[in-house]
């Protein structure tokens, strides 16, 4: 799956969304204002094909790690630092 370059804020959003499944929280953690986080989170999921692809890729990676580890650890599942 080829994913074009994303802005850093969209990269961070996708990392948090893959981890939490919460668009508003992910938008706040990515740097959107608290006031606009809900709207921006929804827009990121609705309109950004590259963001959606990256989220899907990260979720698949997490699932693969779960399948490969009998006793997964937090570090194995989420190795990135935000």
Secondary structure, 3 states (H helix, E strand, C coil): CCCCCCCHHHHHHHHHHHHHCCHHHHHHHHCCCCCCHHHHHHHHHHHCHHHHHHHHHHHHHHHHHHHHCCCCCHHHHCCCCC
